[in-house]
Amino acid sequence: MREIVVFSGNAHTELAEQICKDLGVPLSPVEIHRFSNDCLQVQLQANCRQRDVYIVQPLVPPTQDHLMELLLMIDAARGASAQQITAVIPHYAYARSDKKDASRISIGGRLVADMLTTAGANRVLTMSLHAPQVHGFFSVPVDHLTAIGILADHFRGRDLSDTVVVSPDLGNAKTATQFARLLGLPVAAGSKQRLSDDRVIIDTIVGDVSGKRAIVLDDEIATGGSIIELLDRLKDRGCTSAAVACTHGLFAGPAVERLRSHPSITEVISTDTVPRPTGFPDLQVTSVAGLFAEAIKRIHGGESVSSLFDGVDPTHAPPQPKLPF
């Protein structure tokens, strides 16, 4: 690990520190200065020459500031003659901007990928991209981790009789199916139509949820609008209660109030890809720092990263009934 150097911006230093603890290396200091004209300047405070540099920075609010910090840190590492620069982005916010579904709009996911590469990133390490096609936006190697194994561990050992895994939409159904297979559970999904950033309509539930408890699995929860709409439809179909699990728990705007006050929710669990929100003491957070640390070790050592998920891949999971849709 001697040749590994890890830096972090201001987005989530707690996660970066835990990753470094698991790696057995110090978190190297960074000086970030904001000038009077609002421009940022970054100076890396450790030697990068011919080192394997990892820069940990999830893209969380204020997203644009944290993105610029990341770009400047990558550029600084390149200028300091780093041998390899890996952008460790636990939450890639622009993954939601993945297609041109209206006139004259930008595809932000691809643009940000180009910016990272232009700044000097040789590799990207991320988790649970919103859409698989975002992986293809990058012209450098991308190691794409998943947290469903860690989230499944949270529910193992419980009485899961009469329980069903539910995806908020059909697009996330494949991931929900993998998660359900790990727990030996059936799966259902909502048919969702998004009206705006925080308004959705779920017009039907595909699969049997009557008389069952649900584990609602989503990749990201922002305002919580999709989850609340789904829970209301599940209640209409006879679902008795629901645990809510997600990888990226942003919980922006009214999300915390919505989730804490909904009568169907028994618990909410997220990972620490993003900082813990304020005002949500009963949120359960499981750490992905060990997973990122192991991935960094394997990247540094030239070993397989995908083999981390041999037990998560559906090929290795116990067989389950086919999807009901």
Buried (B, 14 or more C-beta within 10 A) or exposed (E): EEEBBBBBBEBBBEBBBBBBBBBEBEBBEBEBEEEEEEEBEBEBEBEBEEBBBBBBBBBBEEBEBBBBBBBBBBBBBBEBEBEBBBBBBBBBBBBBBBEEEEEEEEBBBBEBBEBBBEBBBBBBBBBBBBBEEBBEBBEBEBBBBBBBBBBBEBBEEEEBEEBBBBBBBBBBBBBBBBBBBBBEBBBBBBBBEEEEEBEBEBEEBBBBBEEBBBBBBBBBBBBBBBBBBBBEBBBEBEBBBBBBBBBBBBBBBBBBEBBBEBEBBEBBBBBBBBBBBEEBEEBEBBBBBBBBBBBBBBBBEEEEBEEBBEEBBBEEBEEBEEBEE
